[in-house]
Structure formats: structure tokens, C-alpha cells
Amino acid sequence: MKRNAWQRKRRTKHRKGVSSPRAHGGIEKPSADKVRSFLLVGTGWLVVGAAYAGEAPTQGDFGGAGLWQTPSARMAEEGELTFTANRTEPYTRYNVTLQPFEWLETSFRYIAVTNRPYSLSPSLSGDQSYKDKSIDAKLRLMKESRYWPEIAIGGRDIGGTGHFGSEFVVASKRFGDFDTSLGLAWGYIGNRGDFSNPFGIIDDKFKTRPGRDDLSGTGGEFNTVRYFRGRPSLFGGVVYQRQGSPWVIKLEYEGNDYKHEPRPNSRRNEPQFSTLEQRSPFNVGVVYRVNRNLDLSVAYERGTTTMFGLTLHTNIGNTRGPTKALDPPPPERVAETDAEKRSAEQVDWSAVSRQLHANAGIRVSKIALRGRELLVTGEQDRYFYPAKGLGRAARVLDKHLDADADWFTVVSTREGLPVVESSVDRNRFNAFLDHDIDLKTLRLSVEQNAPLAAPEKVLYRPEPDRYTGGFSVSYSQNIGGPDAFVLYQLGANYDAEFRFTPNLWFNGTLHGNAVNNYDRFKYTAPSRLPRVRTHIREYLTTRRITMPIFQLTATRRLGVDWYGMAYAGMLESMYGGAGGEVLYRPFGERWAIGADVNWVKQRSFEQDFSFRNYNVVTGHVTGYFDLGYKGKDITLAVSAGRYLARDWGVTFDVSRSFRNGVRMGAYATFTNVSSAEFGEGSFDKGIYVSIPFDLMQGRSTPNRARFTWAPLIRDGGAKLAKQYSLYTLTEDRDSDLFNDNIDKIGE
């Protein structure tokens, strides 16, 4: 039977939402689920992976698919996440590599230069060795074919200090069990400088590569003036692996002669470079692939040095996660004539509401009848996949309701905001459960629409839970600073919430500081900006019991596609004030636009109700765009406005979401302050991975773990760390119901 006249034409969706750009520089107090991610991540490598890595490319010393010191043109599988640690005197390298697309590889790393001090001032960094931070990228230009090799172009240390900066073009071709590579490199990989730069025929500037002393800025910039400059060298090698064997042999010829090794923190009377002994340009070694997730490596490099390495890798983009053995079983089916079925007027909707929450994960706020359509309005707090909640809700309703309804609809809400209606034809759904129709046919009987006001008969409206509260564990950290390689804080929170109405509530957090070493954080770096974030040590060490959050929030749906929110109080650990946000998110479109404005004042270090003297009006206009590239879920968020340090600029956030909900992304903020004003790092940037807990647990959950790598804590380009974002609250408008998770509807 067709739906009633006021019901809209079906508009299927093929994308999934992304959280708004992070409040760069914000101090996050993770929930218990976030902290649990640190405990689960180790087992996550095993849960996500398969049994054996097979002929997947191995990692090089600097991370990324390659030989030892040099890259190859190979790419890992789309969605691969890799961690590599290795030691080659005098360097210890820690690399993380992400493969967001089959044609793009990105890496970031820390290199401990163990023969150089972090700082020339022992009072600042003690005896800590120098830590170099860098970012790499490799782009595939052509896939391998029968006659042509795979070709890639890339850069190493493209956005860091440039100590290990290099650019390269490389080709790889497989011949049976042998995989060969040959490339041309400028900079560190090609420091031998075998011949003149072929780009010199374009411009004489390409013939000479600027040294570190010739670069402007304070580090962290994209050193474009060095790209493909200077004399290059050839590099290459061969990888041998018999089919089915876990052993991989790699022989490499490198283009670095180790006569220009970086000497960071050199005194004025010291040379800029140092020399390492190299008896041979050939490096040889083996990799033993223990399983899908672990590789062990040993190599003899430079003819003088032994390298030991370990690689952990898994494909987080293609996994479906473990079986949800801890979920309640789906409701049992009952016959059409079952005596327990009642008319809509006779059903005990209070009992049904409890079952909907216990089994379908829906915290019900209203149950209504609209013609031949039964609507359940509420917020999903258990299942990551919307289809799973819809299917279980349909099973619960079918068990209790007679023939009064032909359609079951779940109206999803978030913080009192109606976001999307998801509906299923009752008879078709039962036929699917009875295996009378297939999933493809069922798809024709499932709809998603923007919620619209329409005549309805309210059958049940429960009293809302006014007060909720509970304890959680919090953890925060910063990696790679001069004071200590890892700065951390571990504590406990009590989170409380009181609801006046579904759209108006107060929430607060009391935080107890258990253990931290942020008293060692002293280095704020030269900067001419207001200290809006670099007072982190004072905020985390002044008092053991603090109140990071004390906020009143109101939300409202302003129109069919319009949403609004207002808030006031202690908005985060460092700032209090008031603000508001509005979002226009047209249903069925690939874009949205929002704006927020906030007046905030810097809080006292005690994080109570007192303030410091600094205040600012900050806010941004943000556009969200689903690029729709070849069926990939790529979201670009562009945010322009005023930041906490009164600097004006733009933040770019681009991310790729996989069908299982994993998201990989990167952001960069450029403001009107110069590199000298900003200080070390030159501009704010970072890389992040967001992983659903659903992929790591035996129990369904909608929560996520987000891991962000930001090189430094800086004051420029810093946003207010708001608790709520309208784009995030309305992300169910982009639910993946009609894509990969429609098969969850029967579970």
C-alpha cells in the first residue's frame, strides 16, 4: 500500500556525515569510551585484520611502501593504517602511514636524532634527544599494466623542518616473484648528486637546492622553494618473495652518501651538516611477516650499521568488526493471528517503549499514528548502523500491533532536534525476514525523508528522564615537545545533565586530576600572539579538582532544513561565555552551511567561576561539501572567521569516510599572522583518524575513538572547543542506510 498523501517521495542517500572541524588547539577531556579506545586499540589490530599479509607491500625505514631508505611506487590497500618503529644509528624512527585512497599515501613521523640534544638549553629539555617531526605524501600517477610499470611521485618531510626533505619520482614493475623499483630523487634521498638537474633547462634556480639557512620562517612551512631543486641521484632495488612465503628479501641501492646529515641545534661555530660513514650504497635485509598485522625486519645498511624494525598494520577501512555476541537477540517473530497483538488503542505503549530501548536502542520520546503509518520518535543510543535500529524497532512493533499500520517509521532525534525519518513497509519487511524477497527488493520498500509536521494521533509520550549522571575516565596527551616526548594527564570525571525540556538542558563536569606530568611543559615557543592555548600547563596543574564544563544549552528546529542552537556558561576548560549557531542543511543535497558567533572570556587556571582579563568575539562561517568523487565519501569543510587569538583566517578540513564508518582526515589553518608572529610550526595543522568502537567490541555502540596528531600546541588558528556542533548533531541526515548497512536491517 502506498503511503499517505502528505508523505514525500523517497529520496535515497549515499553518504555519511562527518564531524565538524575540530576546535584546533582545544583541550579534550575524553569520555570513558574514548579512554577505552587506548585499551582496545591493541586488540583492534587483531580484530580488524585477516590471517596473513600475503604480497602486500612492506614498509620502508621512513614509513610508507618501500625498500629500506627509499620508496617504491607501490601502494597499500585502501584503508590501510600502519605503524612502524625502527632503529638505525643514530636515528630512531616512529612512523604512522595512512592510505585514504588507493592512489594516495600519507605519513607522519617522529625521528629521534640520538646524537643531538633537543635544545641548547639543558634547563628546558634536560638530556632529551632532538625530535624531528615531518609529513610525507606519495601520489600514484599510473597503475602497473602488462608492459608499463607503476609510477608514483612524492615528497618526504614536505611540511616540517626540512632536515630530511626530499622529492622523488619512482617506477615499480613486477616480474614473477621479483618486484623491481627505479627512481630519481632530489634532496635527502638523492644527496649523492650524481648528475645535473634535468629541470635546469627550465630555470637555473633548479640547479641549486637552498640550504636550511636560506629558508624563511620558523619551521613547519611547506618548503616549496626547495622542491625538485639541486643535483639528483638514482635509487632503486628489488624485492623477492615466493608466493605464499612469509619471508621477504629486499636489496636496495640508495642515492644518499650520508655526507650531508642534518645537525639540528648546531651552535654558530659548528657546521650545518654532519657525516656518517658509508662503506656501501647497497642495503640488504629481510622481513618476516608474522601475520596480517605484524612484520619484523632486520637489515644491514650503509655497509656499517644494522637496522631492526617492527611494523603493525591493519586495514581499518574494510572491516565489518566482530560478531555482536553481547547484543540482545532480535525479538521473536509472531504469527499474524497471534493473540498478543492488539489494536493501536489497546497496546501497552509504555511496555513497548521499554522494549524499543532495550532491544532497538531507541530512547522513545513519542509514539504516534499517522494514517496507516506508526511513528516512533526518539534518539538512538546503542546501534552504530541506523538500519539495525530500524529493523529491530519494526520487529518489536510487529509483535504487538495488529493490522492498524502498514508502515513503521523511526523519527531520529538528537538533543531534541528531529533529524530524519526512516520508514519500512511492514509486509515487505516480514517477507524479507521469511526469505520470500531479497535485499534488493526490500530496498524499494525503505524510505528516508526530512521530518515534516503532519496530522497525527499521539498514542504515548513518556515523562523525560530529568537527571542523568555518571563517572568516566579521562585522558589527554601531547607528543613530541621539548619538555618531554609524551606529556599526559589521567583523571576521573563526574558528568551530570538535567533536562528542563527535550530542547533545553544543563550539563556540567567535575574533573579530578589523578596523575599528570604537565608541570614539565615550559616551552611555549616565540610568539607575538595572545596566550590563548599555551597556558595548558597552568590549567592542568593549578588545582586537582576542577570544573571544565558548566553549560546551559537550547536547541530548536527553525525550519524544514534549518537548525539553531544557543548556549552559555563555562563552555570548555579554558573559556566561558555565550554563543549561538545556525545551520542550513537541505535534505538530499551534498552541501550544508553554518555559522556561529561567540563572546568568550578566558577562565582562571583554577577552572572555577572566575576569569582572567582576556576576552574575544570569535566565530566562523563554515561550508560543508560532499565532493562525491567516484563514489567515495569525501567531505571538505571550509571554515572562515575569527579565532581565539583575534587572528582572522580559514581552516580547511578534508576527510575520507569508508563504508564501515572509519574516517581519515587532515586539516590546516591559515590566518593573517606571519610565521614569525605564529611561532614554531608556522601554521596550525594535523592529521586524524576516527574509528567506530563498533569495529572493536562485541557489543554495539554508536561511539567513536578519535586520534589526532597535531605537531605542537600553538596559539594561532585556535578555535573554541565547543561541546556540540549542529553539523554533528544532524549527521543522521547523511546516514548510510541505503548503502552498505541496509543488510543490517534484518539483525
C-alpha positions in Angstrom: 0.0 0.0 0.0 1.3 3.5 -0.8 2.0 6.0 1.9 -0.5 8.8 2.7 -0.7 11.9 0.6 1.4 14.1 3.0 4.3 11.7 2.8 7.1 12.6 0.5 8.7 10.9 -2.4 11.6 8.6 -1.4 15.0 10.3 -1.5 17.8 7.8 -1.0 21.1 8.8 0.5 24.5 7.5 -0.3 26.8 9.3 2.1 27.7 9.6 5.7 28.2 12.7 7.8 31.5 13.9 9.2 32.1 15.8 12.5 32.7 19.5 12.1 36.4 20.6 12.1 37.9 20.1 15.4 38.5 23.1 17.7 42.1 23.3 16.8 44.3 23.6 19.9 41.4 22.7 22.2 42.0 20.6 25.3 39.8 17.5 25.0 38.5 15.6 28.1 37.6 12.2 26.6 34.8 10.2 27.8 35.2 6.7 29.2 34.6 5.3 25.7 37.4 7.4 24.4 39.8 6.3 27.0 38.7 2.7 26.4 40.0 3.1 22.9 43.5 3.1 24.2 42.8 -0.2 25.9 41.1 -1.7 22.8 43.4 -0.4 20.1 45.9 -3.2 20.7 43.2 -5.9 20.2 41.8 -3.8 17.4 44.8 -4.6 15.2 44.0 -8.3 15.6 40.2 -7.9 15.3 40.3 -5.9 12.1 43.0 -7.8 10.3 42.9 -11.1 8.3 45.3 -14.0 8.8 48.2 -13.2 6.5 49.5 -10.1 4.7 50.4 -12.0 1.6 52.1 -10.0 -1.1 51.1 -6.6 0.3 54.0 -4.1 0.0 56.3 -3.9 3.0 57.2 -0.6 4.8 60.5 1.3 4.5 62.5 2.8 7.3 60.7 6.1 6.9 57.3 4.5 6.7 55.3 4.1 3.5 55.6 1.3 1.0 59.2 1.0 0.0 62.6 -0.8 0.3 64.7 0.4 3.2 65.8 4.0 2.9 64.0 4.6 -0.4 60.3 4.5 -1.5 58.7 2.4 -4.2 55.7 3.2 -6.4 53.6 0.6 -4.6 50.6 1.5 -2.5 48.9 -0.4 0.3 45.3 -1.4 0.2 42.8 1.5 0.5 42.0 2.0 4.2 45.3 0.6 5.5 46.7 2.0 8.7 50.4 1.2 9.6 52.7 2.0 12.5 56.4 1.4 12.1 59.3 1.7 14.6 62.9 1.1 13.7 66.4 1.9 14.8 69.4 2.7 12.6 72.2 4.5 14.4 71.9 7.4 15.2 68.2 7.5 14.3 65.1 6.0 15.9 62.0 6.5 13.7 58.3 6.2 14.6 56.1 6.4 11.5 52.3 6.3 11.0 51.1 5.8 7.5 47.5 6.2 6.2 46.1 5.1 2.9 42.9 7.1 2.5 42.7 6.3 -1.3 44.2 3.6 -3.4 46.3 6.3 -5.2 47.3 8.4 -2.1 49.7 7.5 0.7 50.3 9.9 3.6 52.7 9.5 6.6 53.8 11.4 9.6 56.7 10.6 11.9 59.0 11.5 14.7 62.7 10.9 14.3 64.8 10.8 17.5 68.3 12.1 16.5 70.0 10.5 19.4 73.4 12.2 19.0 71.9 15.7 19.1 70.2 17.5 22.1 66.6 18.7 21.8 67.7 22.1 22.9 70.9 24.0 23.5 69.4 24.9 26.9 69.5 21.9 29.3 67.2 23.7 31.7 64.4 23.3 29.1 64.8 19.8 27.8 67.3 18.1 30.0 69.1 15.3 28.3 66.3 14.5 25.8 67.5 13.9 22.3 66.3 16.0 19.3 62.9 15.0 17.9 62.2 15.9 14.3 58.6 16.0 13.1 57.7 15.5 9.4 54.9 14.8 7.0 55.1 12.8 3.7 52.8 12.3 0.7 53.0 10.0 -2.3 50.7 10.1 -5.3 50.3 7.3 -7.8 50.4 8.6 -11.4 49.9 5.4 -13.3 48.9 1.8 -12.4 51.0 -1.1 -13.5 50.0 -2.8 -16.7 51.4 -5.7 -18.7 54.0 -3.5 -20.4 54.2 -0.4 -18.2 55.4 0.0 -14.6 53.5 1.6 -11.7 54.7 5.2 -11.4 54.4 7.5 -8.4 55.6 10.9 -7.3 56.1 12.1 -3.8 57.8 14.1 -1.1 59.4 13.4 2.2 59.3 15.9 5.1 57.3 18.3 2.9 55.8 20.3 5.8 58.3 20.0 8.6 61.8 21.3 9.4 63.1 20.0 6.1 66.0 18.2 7.7 65.1 15.1 5.8 63.3 16.8 3.0 63.3 15.0 -0.4 61.3 14.7 -3.6 61.2 11.7 -5.9 59.7 10.0 -8.9 59.8 6.2 -8.9 58.6 3.4 -11.0 57.9 -0.3 -9.9 57.5 -3.4 -12.1 56.9 -6.9 -11.1 58.5 -10.0 -12.8 57.1 -13.1 -11.1 58.4 -13.3 -7.6 60.6 -10.2 -8.1 59.3 -6.6 -7.7 61.8 -4.0 -9.0 61.9 -0.3 -8.5 63.9 2.5 -10.0 63.6 6.2 -9.2 65.1 9.7 -9.2 65.4 11.7 -6.0 66.3 15.3 -5.0 67.3 16.3 -1.5 68.0 13.8 1.3 67.3 10.6 -0.7 69.5 11.9 -3.5 72.2 13.7 -1.6 74.9 12.0 -3.6 74.0 14.3 -6.5 75.1 12.0 -9.3 74.2 14.4 -12.2 72.9 17.8 -13.1 69.2 18.6 -12.5 67.2 18.0 -15.7 64.8 20.8 -14.7 67.8 23.2 -15.1 66.8 23.6 -18.7 63.6 25.3 -17.4 65.2 27.7 -14.9 68.7 28.0 -13.5 67.1 28.1 -10.0 66.6 24.3 -10.2 70.3 23.7 -10.3 70.9 24.7 -6.7 69.0 23.5 -3.6 68.6 26.1 -0.9 70.1 25.1 2.5 68.3 25.4 5.8 69.9 28.8 6.5 68.4 30.1 3.2 64.8 29.2 4.3 62.5 31.8 5.8 60.1 31.1 8.7 60.3 29.1 11.8 59.8 25.5 10.6 56.6 23.7 9.7 56.1 25.5 6.5 55.8 23.9 3.1 59.3 24.4 1.8 58.3 24.8 -1.9 61.4 26.8 -2.7 63.4 23.5 -2.3 61.1 21.2 -4.2 63.0 19.3 -7.0 66.0 21.6 -6.6 69.6 20.6 -6.7 71.5 17.7 -8.2 69.5 14.4 -8.1 70.6 10.8 -7.8 69.2 7.5 -8.9 67.9 4.9 -6.5 66.2 1.6 -6.7 66.2 -2.1 -5.8 64.4 -5.4 -5.9 62.1 -7.2 -3.5 61.9 -11.0 -3.7 59.1 -13.0 -2.1 58.0 -16.5 -3.1 54.2 -16.9 -3.4 52.8 -17.9 -0.1 56.1 -17.4 1.8 56.2 -15.1 4.9 59.8 -14.2 4.1 60.6 -11.1 2.1 64.2 -10.2 0.9 64.9 -6.6 -0.1 68.1 -5.3 -1.8 68.4 -1.6 -2.3 70.7 0.9 -4.0 70.3 4.3 -2.4 71.2 7.8 -3.6 72.3 9.3 -0.3 76.0 9.4 0.5 75.5 10.5 4.2 77.8 13.4 3.9 75.0 15.9 4.5 73.2 14.5 7.5 71.3 17.2 9.4 72.8 18.7 12.6 69.9 20.3 14.4 70.5 22.8 17.1 74.0 23.5 15.9 76.0 26.2 17.6 77.4 29.0 15.5 80.8 27.5 15.3 79.5 24.1 14.3 78.9 23.0 10.6 75.3 22.7 9.4 75.8 19.1 8.4 77.5 16.0 9.8 78.8 12.9 8.1 78.0 9.3 8.7 80.3 6.5 7.5 79.0 4.7 4.4 81.1 1.9 3.1 78.5 0.8 0.5 75.4 2.3 -1.1 73.7 -1.1 -1.0 71.3 -2.0 1.8 70.1 -5.6 2.2 67.7 -7.3 4.7 64.8 -9.5 5.3 61.2 -9.0 6.5 59.3 -11.8 8.3 55.6 -11.4 8.1 54.4 -13.0 11.3 50.7 -12.5 10.4 48.4 -10.0 8.8 49.2 -7.4 11.4 52.9 -7.8 12.3 56.1 -7.6 10.3 59.6 -8.0 11.8 62.6 -6.5 9.9 66.4 -6.6 10.0 68.8 -5.1 7.5 72.4 -4.2 7.1 72.6 -0.6 5.9 75.4 1.8 4.8 77.8 -1.2 5.0 78.3 -0.4 8.6 75.0 -0.5 10.6 72.3 -3.0 11.5 68.7 -1.9 11.4 66.0 -3.5 13.5 62.3 -2.7 12.8 58.7 -3.6 13.7 55.6 -2.9 11.7 52.0 -3.1 12.9 49.4 -2.8 10.1 45.7 -3.3 9.6 43.0 -2.3 7.2 40.6 -0.2 9.2 38.6 0.8 6.2 37.2 -2.5 5.0 36.5 -4.4 8.2 33.0 -5.2 9.5 34.0 -5.8 13.1 33.4 -8.7 15.4 30.1 -10.6 15.8 27.9 -8.7 18.3 27.6 -11.6 20.7 26.8 -9.3 23.6 23.8 -7.6 21.9 20.3 -8.8 22.9 18.8 -11.2 20.4 16.3 -9.8 17.9 12.7 -10.0 19.0 11.0 -13.3 18.2 8.6 -13.4 15.3 4.9 -14.0 15.9 2.1 -15.1 13.6 -0.3 -12.7 12.1 -3.2 -14.0 14.2 -1.2 -14.1 17.4 -3.4 -13.3 20.4 -0.8 -10.9 21.9 -1.4 -8.4 19.0 -3.6 -5.5 19.8 -5.1 -2.5 18.1 -3.3 0.8 18.5 -5.7 1.8 21.2 -5.1 -1.4 23.3 -1.3 -1.8 23.1 0.6 -1.1 26.3 2.8 1.5 24.7 4.7 2.0 28.0 5.9 -1.6 27.9 6.6 -1.3 24.1 8.7 1.8 24.7 10.9 0.0 27.2 11.3 -2.9 24.7 12.3 -0.4 22.0 15.0 1.0 24.2 16.2 -2.4 25.4 16.3 -4.1 22.0 16.3 -1.4 19.3 18.4 1.2 21.2 15.7 3.9 20.8 15.1 6.2 23.8 11.5 7.0 22.9 10.1 10.5 23.3 6.8 9.9 21.4 4.8 7.2 19.6 2.1 8.3 17.2 -0.2 7.0 14.4 -0.3 8.9 11.1 -2.9 7.3 8.9 -1.6 3.7 8.3 1.9 4.7 9.5 3.1 4.1 13.1 5.8 6.6 14.1 8.4 6.1 16.9 10.2 9.3 17.7 13.4 9.1 19.8 17.2 9.1 20.0 19.3 6.1 19.1 21.9 5.4 21.8 23.0 1.8 21.0 23.5 0.9 17.3 26.0 2.5 15.0 24.1 1.4 11.9 20.7 3.2 11.6 19.3 0.2 9.7 19.8 -2.1 12.6 17.8 0.1 14.9 15.1 0.5 12.3 14.8 -3.3 11.7 14.7 -4.1 15.4 12.1 -1.4 16.0 10.0 -2.9 13.2 10.2 -6.4 14.9 9.2 -5.0 18.3 6.2 -3.1 16.8 5.1 -6.0 14.6 5.0 -8.3 17.6 2.5 -6.1 19.5 0.4 -4.2 16.9 -2.3 -5.7 14.7 -3.2 -4.6 11.2 -3.6 -0.9 12.2 -0.4 0.1 10.4 1.3 -0.8 7.1 4.4 1.3 7.6 6.8 1.5 10.6 8.8 4.8 10.8 11.5 5.9 13.2 11.9 9.6 13.5 15.5 10.0 14.7 16.3 12.9 17.0 19.5 14.4 18.5 19.3 16.6 21.6 15.6 17.3 20.9 16.1 18.0 17.1 14.2 15.9 14.6 16.7 14.9 12.0 15.4 12.2 9.6 12.5 9.8 9.2 13.4 6.2 8.2 10.5 4.0 7.2 10.0 0.4 6.2 7.0 -1.3 4.6 5.7 -3.7 7.2 4.6 -6.5 4.8 7.8 -6.3 2.7 10.0 -6.4 5.8 8.3 -9.5 7.1 8.6 -11.1 3.6 12.3 -10.3 3.7 12.6 -12.0 7.2 10.8 -15.0 5.8 13.3 -15.1 2.8 10.4 -14.5 0.3 12.1 -11.4 -1.1 15.8 -10.5 -1.3 17.6 -7.4 0.0 17.5 -5.6 -3.4 13.7 -5.9 -3.4 13.4 -4.7 0.2 15.4 -1.6 -0.6 12.5 -0.5 -2.8 10.3 -0.5 0.4 12.5 1.5 2.6 12.4 5.3 2.7 14.2 8.3 4.2 12.7 11.7 4.4 13.1 15.0 6.1 10.7 15.1 9.1 7.6 17.3 8.4 4.7 18.4 10.6 1.6 16.4 9.6 -1.7 15.4 11.3 -1.1 12.5 13.7 -2.6 10.8 16.7 -0.3 10.7 19.7 -0.5 7.3 21.4 2.2 7.7 24.0 4.5 10.4 25.3 6.7 9.3 28.3 7.9 11.6 31.0 11.5 12.5 30.1 14.4 11.5 32.3 15.2 14.8 34.0 18.5 13.8 35.5 21.3 11.6 34.3 24.9 11.3 35.6 27.8 9.0 35.9 31.5 8.6 36.3 34.1 8.3 33.5 37.8 8.3 33.0 39.6 11.0 31.1 43.0 11.0 29.3 44.8 13.7 27.4 48.3 13.9 26.0 50.7 15.8 23.8 53.6 14.2 21.9 56.9 15.5 20.7 57.6 18.6 22.8 61.0 19.6 24.1 60.0 19.3 27.8 59.1 15.6 27.5 58.4 13.4 24.5 55.0 12.5 26.0 53.0 14.8 28.2 49.9 13.2 29.7 47.1 13.6 32.2 44.9 10.8 33.6 41.9 11.7 35.7 38.2 10.9 36.5 35.1 12.9 35.7 31.6 13.0 37.1 29.2 14.1 34.3 25.8 15.4 35.1 22.8 16.5 33.0 19.4 17.9 33.9 16.7 18.3 31.2 14.2 21.1 31.6 12.6 20.1 28.2 13.9 17.9 25.3 15.4 21.1 23.8 16.7 22.8 26.9 19.2 21.3 29.3 22.1 22.0 31.7 25.2 19.8 31.8 28.3 20.0 33.9 31.5 18.1 34.6 33.7 17.8 37.7 37.2 16.6 37.0 39.6 15.0 39.3 43.3 15.1 38.3 44.9 11.8 39.3 48.3 11.7 37.5 50.0 14.1 35.0 53.4 15.4 34.1 52.3 18.7 32.5 54.3 20.5 35.2 57.2 19.8 32.8 55.6 21.8 30.0 57.6 25.0 29.8 58.3 25.6 26.2 55.7 28.0 24.7 57.9 28.9 21.7 58.4 32.5 20.5 55.1 34.1 19.5 53.6 37.6 19.4 50.0 36.3 19.8 47.9 36.3 23.0 48.4 33.2 25.1 45.1 31.5 24.3 46.2 27.9 24.4 49.8 27.7 25.6 48.7 28.2 29.2 47.9 24.5 29.2 50.3 23.6 31.9 48.7 26.1 34.3 45.2 24.8 33.5 46.2 21.2 34.1 48.3 21.6 37.2 47.0 24.5 39.3 44.2 22.6 41.0 43.4 18.9 41.5 39.6 19.3 41.4 38.3 21.4 38.5 35.0 22.2 36.7 35.7 22.1 32.9 32.0 22.3 31.9 29.0 24.2 33.4 26.7 25.0 30.5 23.1 25.7 29.6 22.1 24.7 26.1 19.0 25.2 24.0 18.3 23.8 20.5 15.5 24.4 18.0 14.4 23.4 14.6 14.0 26.6 12.7 12.5 25.2 9.5 12.4 22.1 7.4 16.2 22.3 6.8 17.2 24.9 9.4 18.5 24.2 12.9 19.6 26.6 15.7 21.4 26.3 19.0 22.3 28.8 21.8 24.5 28.2 24.8 26.0 30.0 27.8 28.3 29.1 30.8 31.7 27.6 31.2 32.0 26.3 27.6 35.3 24.5 28.0 38.2 24.2 30.4 39.8 27.5 29.2 36.8 29.7 28.2 33.4 30.7 29.4 30.8 32.9 27.8 27.8 32.7 25.4 27.2 32.0 21.8 24.9 30.6 19.2 25.0 28.6 16.0 22.7 28.2 13.0 22.9 25.5 10.3 21.2 25.2 6.9 21.3 21.5 5.8 19.0 20.8 2.8 17.8 17.3 2.8 19.1 15.2 -0.1 21.8 17.7 -1.1 25.6 17.3 -0.9 26.2 20.5 0.9 25.4 22.5 4.1 26.4 25.9 5.5 26.5 27.0 9.1 27.7 30.0 11.2 28.5 30.5 14.8 29.4 33.6 16.9 30.7 33.5 20.5 31.7 36.1 23.1 34.1 34.3 25.5 36.4 35.2 28.3 39.5 33.3 29.4 38.8 31.4 32.6 41.1 31.3 35.6 43.6 28.5 35.9 41.5 27.0 38.8 38.6 26.4 36.4 36.0 27.7 38.8 33.7 30.7 38.2 36.4 33.3 38.0 38.0 34.8 34.9 41.2 36.3 33.6 41.3 39.7 31.8 41.4 38.4 28.2 38.1 38.3 26.2 37.3 37.9 22.5 34.5 37.7 20.0 35.1 34.6 17.8 33.1 32.9 15.2 33.1 31.3 11.8 31.1 30.6 8.7 31.5 27.0 7.6 30.6 25.3 4.3 30.4 21.5 4.2 30.7 19.8 0.8 30.4 16.2 -0.2 32.7 16.0 -3.2 31.1 12.7 -4.4 34.4 11.6 -6.1 33.9 8.3 -7.9 31.5 7.0 -5.2 33.9 7.8 -2.4 32.7 9.7 0.6 34.9 12.7 0.7 33.9 15.7 2.7 35.5 19.2 2.5 34.8 21.6 5.3 35.9 25.2 4.8 35.6 27.5 7.8 36.4 31.2 7.7 36.3 33.7 10.5 38.0 35.0 13.7 40.0 32.7 16.0 40.7 32.9 19.7 43.9 34.9 19.3 41.9 37.6 17.3 43.6 36.3 14.1 41.4 36.0 11.0 41.7 33.2 8.6 40.5 29.9 7.0 40.5 26.3 8.1 40.4 23.5 5.5 39.4 20.1 6.7 39.3 17.3 4.1 38.4 13.7 5.1 37.5 10.3 3.6 34.9 8.1 5.2 34.8 4.4 4.5 31.6 2.4 4.4 32.2 1.0 7.9 32.3 4.5 9.3 36.1 4.9 9.7 37.2 8.4 8.7 40.7 9.6 7.8 41.3 13.3 7.5 43.7 16.2 7.7 43.2 19.9 8.5 45.2 23.1 8.1 44.5 26.6 9.3 46.0 29.7 7.6 45.5 33.1 9.3 46.6 36.7 8.8 49.5 36.3 11.2 53.0 35.8 9.8 55.2 32.8 10.6 57.2 35.0 13.0 54.1 36.0 14.8 52.7 32.5 14.9 55.9 30.9 16.2 57.3 27.5 15.7 55.1 25.4 13.3 54.2 28.5 11.2 50.5 27.4 10.9 48.1 25.0 12.6 47.7 21.6 11.0 47.1 18.0 11.9 46.0 14.5 10.8 43.3 12.5 12.4 41.6 9.1 12.3 38.1 8.4 13.7 37.2 4.8 14.4 33.8 3.5 15.5 34.0 1.4 18.6 31.6 -0.9 16.9 34.5 -2.3 14.9 36.4 -3.3 18.1 33.7 -4.5 20.5 31.4 -7.5 20.9 28.6 -5.1 21.8 27.1 -2.5 19.5 27.8 1.2 20.3 27.4 4.4 18.4 30.5 5.9 20.0 33.8 6.7 18.3 37.5 7.0 19.2 39.3 9.9 17.5 43.1 10.0 17.3 44.6 13.3 16.3 48.2 14.1 15.6 49.0 17.8 15.9 52.7 18.7 15.9 52.6 21.5 18.6 50.4 23.3 21.0 50.2 26.8 19.5 48.0 29.9 19.9 47.4 30.8 16.3 44.4 29.4 14.5 42.8 28.1 17.7 39.1 27.6 17.8 36.7 27.4 20.7 36.3 23.8 21.8 32.5 23.7 21.7 30.7 20.7 23.2 28.1 20.5 20.5 28.1 21.1 16.7 24.8 21.3 14.8 26.5 19.5 11.8 27.5 16.6 14.0 24.0 16.5 15.7 22.3 16.3 12.4 24.7 13.8 10.8 21.9 11.1 10.6 20.6 13.1 7.6 23.6 11.5 5.9 23.1 8.1 7.3 24.4 5.2 5.3 21.0 3.4 5.4 20.7 2.8 1.7 24.3 1.9 1.1 26.4 -0.7 3.0 24.4 -1.1 6.2 21.0 -1.8 4.7 21.8 -5.5 5.2 21.8 -4.8 9.0 18.1 -4.2 8.9 17.3 -7.9 9.5 19.6 -8.4 12.5 
